[in-house]
């Protein structure tokens, strides 16, 4: 069941209960004020068609609590129970006795008796009878017929005759219908009340009364006493809740028919009453017609004054907003003027900075050009170095050929060994010669000791210089780090500069667009101002004429009652038309002006964004340029020191190695000579092996460095040092081999001397090459330092100029940003505040004008309907005074506009706008030159910045490798230094053993037989000699391969220098492009400054004109207020007059309707009834009021009680089973 229906049912039930509660109770014929009476309510539950299902009766024995003793009652109810107390009862059939216990009795029971009135409900859908179940959920036109049948007949006396009548019942049925399902609800006997959501239907019937009164045919036709009712409606998805029907029995109890006068007197009175009623009806109609005409006239009067007041109110609101807008306009024009001044100052600073930037770019281009030249010279030097390494490689190939010759001479050596063995017997005779040779050997040992001292001294020198070398490497590392940091800063600065330049380009482009918009808006503003002044000029005379017309009308108000036409309303109408036309022009001009100011404000915002980006970009360029300048200084110091240290260390090391090789050559010659005399050189061979091992460690360290990740100069120095170490290692290896040869050929003096001369020549050639390379390294280092310092100084100078120029440009850009911001603020204030008020004021002004125009017809009616309106004189005077103030304000406005035109401010604004448009192309061209074609300049700078940043990882890797190699080099030199002590010790031992050797020589002479035996051993060892020669040949091959690698490294250095030269050439080209761009920037900045000056001149004139406009708007606002106040007083008076007329009309209408109804329904029907069969009706009514006809109880009533009964019948609802 629909939940909403339950709520509606409860509401209906409550209404029924309230109605029943107010129903009067039929009094008993005897005095029963304190007697026990029976109040009975019968509750009936029925089907939707009215068929009774069950009956429950509630009885109240009223006043039973005050009765003495028990109370007797009669009831045919079943299942009687006390529902309110604990009182008990006894029952004998229908007789019930209650023990009241001083309380009224309330009891309840059920019944199956027939009701005194039957209720039947029939349903018809589209004129076809249908059951409720079938109707549920259907749609169509519903007709619901409710009929009542009175079955309670009584016999009464009427005119001394027994007559059957029906007990009087009034049946009231109520139902609540949802508007979702029911529409167009009607009822023939009842009432339909709708609240939008639901339809409340009440049907009324008095079944049996018409038969009881026995009305004749004529009276029966005139008096409709319903026996039921019919409700009709259009239904959709029909559903219906419960209906409630109340039946009451005391319909006629309130009629008092016993005090009627004589029938003849009553008839005469009715005739007089009828005549008077007719006259009263006619008079009330005439009264209503007159008051209606009066109300219509006052309504027209009020409508006209209301329209007039609304127009003047809108006029005042418009002028108020106009005043606010002109004040905002003046304030904004001041802000605009200040912003233009700041803009001019900022563009001047920008221009100064762009000149400095252009000068710095020129110096940078010159420095890059010189750097390119130096790189070319450095490349020439590395090319010569590469040629030297080729010669070195050729020398090693010759050395390798010598070892091959030595190997081929081995057979001769072997034959010599055989000869030595066969000639051992001859050694004895040469013992004295051997002794002499020993003496020479000891002398050679002394020379070898001196050579060892020189060698170890050279090692000490290298060791002592390692500290300085380490310092140089540290400076190199610091310089590279600073160079990387500076390069990164330069790259960031260049990126920021390019971004700033791009933003500048975008900002200036937007500025150009905004400037064009501003120029067009300025022109429109001038035109709008002209239209505004002209509109106000047309408005003011119209107001004056209107005021004159109103004043003239006021003087004639006293004569209006005699001759309304003398008021001459046409003059006021014409004046108001003039006012409306002027207001329209004023509103249109203000709207056009506001639109142009909005466009200018949008353009200025873009300029502000571009100026800020320019300021940020130039500031970043200034910071980056300063950092590059500082980084170049550090790089200059660190790189110069590093190059000096590296070239010095490498040169010293090469010279030292050359000295050692020269000494070794001499020593080897001596050793060969000594060896030919049979002296052992094993100690010298061990020391040279230790030196060779240390040099090999140093070579391994430097070879681990990835020179491709370093800059060309650093890589060239490392490769040069590595080449010298290769030579040192090869020389040591060669010396070791020669010593082995000397030892192996100790018995073949002729061959040894020959090979020793070849080795000496080779070593001397290597020493000479090292001396030459050392000189070149020194010269290249000095030239590199000189060139680097000179070119770095130029770069520093150029970077300083760029930093200074960028700083000036940043300052100018900042000032420009401030100026543009002020300009934007002023325009925004105009747009957001003043413009908004101007638009609102213009709209209200136009609306007011429209209302005034629409009210002209009403004003004519107003004049026609004028009564005694002498009180309007004061208001008219106020209007006249207001019009005078408006006229004075217009004069000031016109004077201000005249001053604006005479000073040429409008022309200046227009000229400034034209100048802005003229400079647009110049600024655009300057930006194009700055960025280059298709942003070529910006892209080149960004590519260079990216390359600078990408070099950081390579430099870091190179520094790490250098650091690692340096550590290994230090370790190797330390080992060499440690071995120098042993080497010197060995030399000392050789020297100290010379005496013993001389002594041994004497003993050798005596032991020649042992020597013969040793010669045999020598033959056996010839295989070892052969192996040594093979090792010598292998070492020579390694030396040749090392020279080849040196040549390859020199070639890489040469190629790197070539790339460096190409890079400096690109740098010079980029610097020239930058120079061209800064020149264009300077030109564009100058044109921007010139345009800003012109804009400043125009904004000054704009401010002056805005001030004059604000003053005129103030006067206009004051006059409009006075006009509005006067119109309001007039409207208030007309409203009071109209209200009074309306009350009078309403009262007259109610009187007319009431008199007509009183006559038709009362007097006329009463007279007709009296004339026909009124006495018979009265008799029957008296009979129906009697106790004999009354229905007082449904269940039974004791003779000692009076009673009253009412019925409530609830029928079931029905629906389609769905829930809401």
DOKEKOL-605614 format. One record per residue (C-alpha): z, y, x. Coordinates in steps of 0.25 Angstrom, whole numbers, plus 2048, in hexadecimal, padded with zeros to 3 digits. Layout:
ZYX ...
end
This chain:
800800800 7FD80E805 80981480C 806822807 80681D7F9 8158197FA 8188277FE 81082D7F3 8178237E9 8258277EE 8218367EC 81C8337DE 82982B7DA 8328377E0 82A8407D7 82B8387CB 83A8377CD 83C8467CF 8348487C2 83D83E7BB 8498447C0 8468527BA 84284B7AC 84B8507A1 85384579A 85384478B 860848786 86783F77B 86984576D 87884576F 88084C779 87F843786 88384D791 88D843796 88883778F 88382B796 87382B796 86982179C 85E8267A6 85481C7A8 84881B7B1 83E8107B0 83680C7BC 8298057B9 8207FE7C4 8127FC7BF 8047F87C4 7F98017C7 7F48007B9 8028037B3 8077F57AF 8167F37B0 81B7EA7BB 82A7EC7BB 8347F67B5 8417FB7BC 84B8047B4 85680D7BA 8618127B0 86B81D7B2 87781D7A9 87982C7AA 8888317A8 88C8227A7 8968257B3 89E82F7AA 89F82579E 8AC81F79A 8AC81079C 8A080879C 89280C798 88980578F 87A804791 86E7FD78C 8637F7795 8597EC794 8577EC7A4 8577E07AC 85E7DF7B9 8677EB7B7 86E7EF7C4 8777FB7C7 86F8037D2 87980E7D5 8878097D4 8907FD7D3 8927FF7C4 8917F27BC 88C7EF7AE 88C7E47A3 8807E079B 87F7DA78D 8707D978A 86B7E778A 8797ED78A 87E7F1797 88C7F679A 88F7FE7A7 89C8007AE 89980F7B3 8A58117BC 8A38207BB 89581F7C0 8878217BA 8808137B9 8728117C0 86C8047BD 85E7FD7BE 8577F27B8 8497EC7B5 8417EB7A8 8357E57A2 8347ED795 8277F4791 827802795 82680D78A 819813790 80E80A796 80680F7A1 7F880A7A4 7EF80E7B0 7E080C7B0 7D680E7BC 7C78117BC 7BE8127C8 7B18197C5 7B48177B6 7B68087B8 7C48027B5 7CA7FC7C2 7D87F67C5 7E17FC7D0 7DE7F17DA 7CF7F27D8 7D08017D9 7D88017E7 7CF8057F2 7C38097E9 7BD8177E8 7B681F7DD 7BB8277D1 7C88227CB 7CD8247BD 7DC8207BA 7E18207AC 7F08207A9 7F481D79B 80281D795 806816788 81381A781 81980D77A 826814776 825817767 83081D75F 832821750 83782F74D 838838742 82E843740 82E84C734 83784172E 82D837730 82E82B73A 82482C745 821824751 82082B75E 82082776D 82B82A776 82783677E 82383278D 81D83B797 8168327A2 8138397AF 80B8317BA 80A8357C8 8018307D4 7FE8347E2 7F08327E6 7EB8337F5 7DF83D7F7 7D9833800 7D682A7F4 7D68347E8 7CE8407E6 7CA8497DA 7D68447D2 7D88497C4 7E18467B8 7E08497AA 7EF84A7A6 7F684E7B2 7F58557BF 7EF8527CD 7F58597D9 7EF8587E7 7F585B7F5 7E98577FD 7EE84A801 7F18447F4 7EF8467E5 7FB8467DC 7F88427CD 8018437C1 7FD83E7B3 8058417A7 80583B799 80E83B78C 80A82E785 80C82D776 81083C774 80283F76E 804834764 813838761 80F84775E 804842755 7FB84E758 7F085174F 7E2851755 7E085F758 7ED86075F 7EB853766 7DE85976C 7E5865770 7F285F776 7EF854780 7FB84A782 7F684078C 7F983178B 7F582F79A 7EC8357A5 7E08327AD 7DE8357BC 7D18357C3 7CD8367D1 7C38327DC 7C98277E4 7C58227F2 7CB8147F7 7D48157EB 7E38137ED 7EF8187E4 7FE8187E5 8088167DB 80981E7CE 8168237C8 8178267B9 82382C7B3 82682B7A4 83183579E 836835790 83B84378E 82E84B78C 832852780 841853783 840862787 83986777A 84186F771 83B86E763 84787175A 84888075C 83A883756 83988F74C 83388F73F 82488A740 81F897739 8268A0742 82189874E 813899749 8148A8748 8198A9755 80E8A075B 8048A9755 80A8B675B 80C8AE768 7FD8AA768 7F88B8766 8018BE771 7FD8B377A 7EE8B6778 7F08C477C 7F88C0788 7EE8B778D 7E38C278C 7EC8CC792 7EF8C379E 7E18C17A0 7DD8D07A1 7E98D27AA 7E48C67B4 7D68CC7B4 7DB8DA7B8 7E58D57C3 7D98CC7C8 7D08D87CA 7DC8DF7D1 7DE8D37DA 7D08D27DE 7CF8E17E1 7DB8E07EA 7D78D47F0 7CA8DA7F4 7D28E67F9 7DB8DD802 7CF8D5807 7C88E280C 7D48E7812 7D78DA819 7C98D981E 7CA8E7823 7D88E482A 7D28D8830 7C78E0836 7D08EA83B 7D98E0841 7CE8D9848 7C98E684D 7D78E9852 7D88DB859 7CA8DD85F 7CD8EB864 7DA8E586A 7D38DA870 7C98E4875 7D48EC87B 7DA8E0882 7CC8DC887 7C88E988C 7D68EA894 7D38DC899 7C58E189D 7CB8ED8A4 7D58E48AB 7CA8DA8AF 7C18E58B4 7CC8EA8BD 7CE8DB8C2 7BF8DA8C3 7BE8E78CB 7C98E28D4 7C28D58D6 7B58DC8D9 7BC8E48E4 7C28D88EA 7B58D18E9 7AE8DC8F1 7B98DC8FB 7B88CD8FC 7A98CD8FE 7AA8D7909 7B48CF910 7AB8C390E 79F8CB913 7A78CE920 7AB8C0922 79D8BB920 7998C492B 7A38BF935 79F8B1930 7918B4934 7958B9942 79D8AD944 7928A4940 7898AB94A 7928A9955 79489A951 784899951 78489F95F 78F896964 78888A95E 77B88E965 78288F973 789882970 77C87B96E 77688197B 78387B983 78186E97C 77386E981 777870990 78286698E 77885C98A 76F85F996 77C85B99F 77E84E998 76F84B99A 77184D9A9 77D8449A8 7758399A2 76B83A9AD 7768389B7 77B82C9B1 76D8269B1 76D8299C1 77A8229C1 7758169BA 7698159C4 7738159CF 77B8099C9 76E8019C8 76C8049D7 77A7FF9DA 7777F29D2 76A7F09DA 7737F19E7 77C7E69E2 7707DD9E0 76C7E09EE 77A7DD9F2 7797CF9EB 76B7CC9F1 7727CF9FF 77C7C49FD 7747B9A03 7747C2A10 7837C3A0F 7847B4A0D 77C7B2A1A 7847BCA21 7917B4A1D 78A7A8A23 7877AFA2F 7967B4A2F 79B7A6A2F 7917A2A3A 7957AEA42 7A47ACA40 7A57A7A4E 79F7B4A53 7AB7BCA4C 7B47B9A57 7AC7C1A60 7AC7CCA56 7BB7CCA54 7BC7D9A5C 7B17DFA54 7B97DBA48 7C67E1A4D 7BE7EEA4F 7B97EDA41 7C77EBA3C 7CB7F8A42 7BF7FEA3B 7C47F7A2E 7D27FDA2F 7CB80AA31 7C3807A24 7D0803A1D 7D6811A20 7C9817A1A 7CA80EA0E 7D9812A0C 7D4821A0D 7CA81EA02 7D48179F9 7DD8239FA 7D282C9F6 7CE8229EB 7DD8229E6 7DE8319E7 7D28329DE 7D88289D4 7E58319D4 7DC83D9D2 7D68369C5 7E48329C1 7EA8409C2 7DE8469BB 7E083D9AF 7EB8459AA 7E28519AA 7D78489A4 7E1844999 7E5853996 7D6856995 7D484A98B 7E084F983 7D985D983 7CC85697F 7D384F974 7DA85C96F 7CD863970 7C6859968 7D185995D 7D086895C 7C186795C 7C285C951 7CC865949 7C387194B 7B7869947 7BE86493B 7C3872937 7B587893A 7AF86D931 7B9870926 7B787F928 7A887D927 7A987491B 7B287E914 7A9889918 79D882912 7A587E906 7A988D905 79B891907 7978888FC 7A288D8F3 79E89B8F7 78F8988F3 7948928E6 79E89E8E3 7938A88E7 7898A18DE 7948A18D3 7978B08D7 7888B38D6 7888AD8C8 7958B48C4 7908C18CA 7838C08C1 78B8BC8B5 7958C88B9 7898D18BA 7838CD8AD 7918CD8A6 7938DB8AC 7868E08A6 78A8DA899 7988E089A 7918EE89C 7898EB890 7958E5888 79D8F288B 7928FA886 7918F2879 7A08F3878 7A1902879 795904870 79C8FA866 7A9901866 7A190E865 79B909858 7A8904854 7B0910855 7A891984C 7A790E842 7B790E842 7B791D841 7AE91D835 7B691182F 7C2919831 7BC92682B 7B791E81F 7C591881D 7CB92581E 7C192B814 7C491F80B 7D392280C 7D2930807 7CA92B7FB 7D49207F8 7DB9297ED 7CE92A7E6 7CA91B7E6 7D09187D9 7C79237D3 7BA9217DB 7BB9157E5 7AD9187EA 7B29257F0 7B891D7FC 7AA91B802 7AC90D808 79E90D80D 7A2916819 7AD90D81D 7A490181C 79A907825 7A490B82F 7AA8FD82F 79B8F8831 79A90183D 7A78FB843 7A38ED841 7968EF848 79D8F6854 7A88EA854 79C8E0855 7968E7861 7A38E9868 7A68DA866 7998D586B 7998DE877 7A78D987B 7A38CB879 7978CD882 79F8D488D 7A98C888C 79E8BE88E 7998C589B 7A78C78A1 7A98B889F 79C8B58A6 7A18BE8B2 7AE8B88B2 7A88AA8B4 79F8AE8BF 7AB8B58C6 7B38A88C6 7A88A18CD 7A78AC8D7 7B68AB8D9 7B589C8DC 7AA89E8E6 7B28A98ED 7BE8A08EE 7B68958F4 7B089E8FD 7BD8A3902 7C2895904 7B689190B 7B689D915 7C589B917 7C288D91B 7B7891924 7C089B92B 7CB89192D 7C1886932 7BA89093B 7C7894941 7CB886943 7BD88394A 7BF88F953 7CD88A957 7C887B959 7BD880961 7C788796B 7CF87A96C 7C287296E 7BD87B978 7CA87A980 7CC86B97E 7BE867981 7BC87098D 7C986B993 7C585D990 7B785E996 7BD8659A2 7C785A9A4 7BD84E9A1 7B28549AA 7BD8579B5 7C38499B4 7B68429B3 7B084A9BF 7BD8489C8 7BC8399C4 7AE8389C8 7B083F9D5 7BC8379D8 7B482A9D5 7A882F9DE 7B28329E9 7B88249E7 7AA81E9E7 7A68269F4 7B38219FB 7B18139F6 7A28149FC 7A8818A09 7B380EA08 7AA803A04 7A1806A10 7AD806A19 7B27F9A12 7A47F3A14 7A57F6A23 7B37F0A23 7AF7E4A1B 7A47E2A25 7AF7E1A2F 7B67D6A26 7C17DFA20 7C67DCA11 7C57E7A06 7CC7E09FB 7D77EB9F9 7CC7F69F7 7C57ED9ED 7D17EB9E5 7D47F99E3 7C57FC9DF 7C67F19D5 7D37F89CF 7CB8069CE 7BF7FF9C8 7C87F99BD 7CF8069BA 7C180D9B9 7BD8029AF 7C98059A6 7C58149A6 7B78109A2 7BB807997 7C4812991 7B981C991 7AF81298C 7B7810980 7B581F97B 7AB820970 7A382D976 79A82D96A 7A6832961 7A883E96B 7A284B96D 79684B977 79E853983 7AA849982 7A183D982 79984298E 7A6844996 7AB836992 79E830996 79D8379A3 7AB8339A7 7A88259A3 79B8259AB 7A38299B7 7AD81E9B5 7A18149B4 79D8199C2 7AB8179C7 7AC8099C2 79E8069C8 7A280C9D5 7AF8049D6 7A87F89D2 79D7FA9DD 7A87FD9E7 7AF7F09E4 7A27E99E6 79F7EF9F3 7AD7EC9F8 7AA7DE9F4 79D7DE9FB 7A47E4A08 7AE7D9A07 7A47CEA05 79B7D3A10 7A67D5A1A 79F7CCA24 7917D2A22 7927E0A27 7847E3A27 7827DFA18 78F7E6A14 78B7F3A1A 77E7F3A13 7847F0A05 78F7F9A08 785804A0B 77E8019FD 78B8029F5 79080E9FC 7838159F9 7848109EA 7938159E9 78F8229F0 7848249E6 78E8219DA 79882B9E0 78D8369E1 7898339D2 7988359CE 7998429D6 78D8479CF 7928429C1 79F8499C4 7998569C7 7908559BA 79C8529B2 7A485E9B7 7988679B5 7968619A7 7A48639A4 7A48719A9 7988749A1 79D86D995 7AA875995 7A2882998 79888098D 7A287B983 7AC886985 7A0890983 79B88A977 7A9888971 7AC896973 7A089A96B 7A4890960 7B2896960 7AC8A495F 7A38A0954 7AE89894D 7B78A594E 7AC8AD948 7AA8A393D 7B98A393B 7BA8B293B 7AE8B3932 7B38A8928 7C18AF928 7BB8BC924 7B28B591A 7BE8AE914 7C68BB913 7BA8C190C 7B88B5903 7C78B5900 7C68C48FC 7B98C08F4 7C18B58ED 7CC8BF8E9 7C28C98E4 7BA8BF8DC 7C78BA8D7 7CB8C88D2 7BD8C98CC 7BF8BC8C5 7CD8BF8C0 7C88CC8BA 7BC8C68B3 7C58BA8AE 7CF8C48A9 7C38CB8A1 7BE8BD89D 7CB8B7899 7D38C2893 7CB8CF890 7BF8C788C 7C78BE883 7CD8CA87C 7C08D287B 7B98C6875 7C58C486B 7C58D3868 7B68D3866 7B68C785D 7C28CD855 7BA8DB854 7AE8D484F 7B68CC845 7BD8D8840 7AF8DF83F 7AA8D4837 7B68D482E 7B58E382C 7A68E1828 7AA8D681E 7B48DF818 7AB8EA815 7A88E4807 7B78E1805 7BA8F0809 7B08F47FD 7B88EB7F4 7C58F17FA 7C18FF7F6 7BD8FB7E8 7CA8F47E6 7D39007EB 7DF9047E3 7EA90D7E7 7E990C7F6 7EE91A7FA 7F7912804 7EB90F80D 7EA91E811 7F391C81D 7EC910821 7DF917821 7E592282A 7E8917834 7DA912834 7D5920836 7DE922842 7DA915847 7CC918846 7CE92584E 7D591D859 7C991385A 7C091F85A 7C8925866 7C891886D 7B991786B 7B7924871 7BF92087D 7B791387E 7AA91B87E 7AF924888 7B3919891 7A591288F 79E920892 7A692189F 7A29138A3 7949168A1 7949238A7 79B91E8B4 7909148B5 79A9088B5 7919008AC 7859028B5 78D8FE8C1 7918F18BA 7838EE8B7 77E8F28C5 7898E98CB 7858DE8C2 7768E08C7 77B8E08D5 7838D38D3 7768CD8CE 76E8D38DA 7778CD8E4 7778BF8DE 76B8BB8E6 7708C08F3 77D8B98F2 7768AC8EE 76C8AD8FA 7788B0904 77F8A38FF 77289B900 7718A090F 78089C911 77E88E90C 77088C912 76588690A 76A87A902 77887C909 772879916 77C88191E 78887C917 78386E918 78186F927 78F875929 79586A921 78E85F929 793866936 7A1866931 7A085792D 79A85493B 7A685B941 7B0853939 7A984693C 7AB84894B 7BA84894A 7BA838949 7B1837955 7B984195D 7C683A959 7C082D95E 7BB83296B 7C983996E 7D082B96B 7C6824974 7C882F97F 7D782E97E 7D681F97F 7CD81F98B 7D582A992 7E1821991 7DA815997 7D481E9A2 7E28239A5 7E78149A6 7DB8119AF 7DE81D9B8 7EC8199B9 7E880B9BD 7DF8109C8 7EA81A9CD 7F480E9CD 7EA8069D5 7E88119DF 7F680F9E4 7F28009E7 7E58059ED 7EC80E9F7 7F68049FA 7EB7FA9FD 7E4804A06 7F1807A0D 7F37F8A0F 7E57F8A15 7E8803A1F 7F67FDA22 7EF7F0A25 7E57F5A2F 7EE7F3A3B 7F07E4A36 7E17E3A34 7DF7E8A42 7E97DEA47 7E27D3A3F 7D57D7A45 7DA7D2A52 7DF7C6A4C 7D27C4A45 7CB7C3A52 7D47B8A55 7D17B1A48 7C27B1A49 7C37A2A46 7C97A5A39 7BE7AEA36 7B47A4A38 7BB79BA2E 7BC7A8A24 7AD7A9A26 7AC79CA20 7B47A0A14 7AB7ADA13 79F7A3A11 7A779DA06 7AA7AA9FF 79B7AF9FF 79B7AA9F0 7A57B59ED 79D7BF9F4 7917BC9EB 79A7BD9DF 79E7CB9E3 7907CF9E5 78D7CB9D7 7997D39D2 7947DF9D9 7877DD9D2 78D7DC9C5 7967E99C7 7897F09CB 7837EC9BE 78F7F19B6 78E7FE9BE 7807FF9BA 7837FC9AB 78E8069AB 7858119B1 77B80D9A5 78780F99B 78A81D9A2 77B8219A0 77C81D991 789825990 783831996 77782F98D 78082F981 78783C986 779842988 77583E979 783844974 78085197B 773851975 77984F967 78385A96B 77886396E 771860961 77E862959 78187095F 77287395B 77687094D 78387894E 77B884953 771882947 77C88193D 78388E943 776895941 775890933 784895931 7808A2937 7758A492C 77E8A0921 7898AA925 77F8B5926 77B8B2918 7898B1914 78C8BF91A 7808C4912 7848BE905 7928C3907 78D8D1909 7858D18FC 7918CB8F5 7998D78FA 78F8E18F5 78F8DA8E7 79E8DA8E6 79E8E98E9 7948EB8DE 79D8E38D5 7A98EB8D8 7A28F88D4 79F8F28C7 7AD8EC8C4 7B38FA8C6 7AA9008BB 7AD8F48B2 7BC8F78B4 7BA9068B0 7B29028A4 7BC8F889F 7C79028A0 7C090B897 7BC90088D 7CB8FC88D 7D090A889 7C690B87E 7C98FD878 7D8901878 7D590D86F 7CC904866 7D88FA865 7E1905860 7D890A855 7D58FC850 7E48FA84F 7E6906846 7DA90183D 7E08F383C 7EE8F9838 7E890182D 7DF8F6828 7EC8ED827 7F48F781F 7E88F8815 7E78E8815 7F68E7812 7F68F0806 7EA8E9800 7F08DC802 7FD8E07FA 7F48E67EF 7EC8D97EF 7F98D07EF 7FE8D87E3 7F18D77DB 7F18C87DE 7FF8C67D8 7FB8CE7CC 7EE8C67CA 7F68B97CC 8008BD7C2 7F68C17B8 7EE8B47BA 7FB8AC7B8 7FE8B47AB 7F08B27A6 7F08A37A8 7FE8A27A3 7FB8AA796 7EE8A2794 7F5894796 80189978E 7F889C782 7EF890783 7F9885786 80588B77F 803896774 7F689176F 7F988276F 807885769 80088D75E 7F688375B 80087875B 80987F751 7FD883748 7F9874747 804869747 80F86F750 81A86B747 81685C747 81685C756 823863756 82985874D 82484D755 828853762 83685475C 835845759 831842767 83D84976C 847841764 84F835769 84782C760 83B82E768 84182F776 840824780 84D824787 84F81678D 84680A792 851800794 85A804788 86580E785 87380D780 875815773 88081E77A 876823784 86A82C785 85F82878E 85382D796 84882479C 83C8277A6 83281D7AB 82B81D7B9 81F8147BA 81A8117C8 80C80A7C9 8078037D5 7FD8097DE 7F18027E4 7E88037F1 7DE7FB7F9 7E97F5802 7E77FE80E 7F2806816 7F1815819 
end
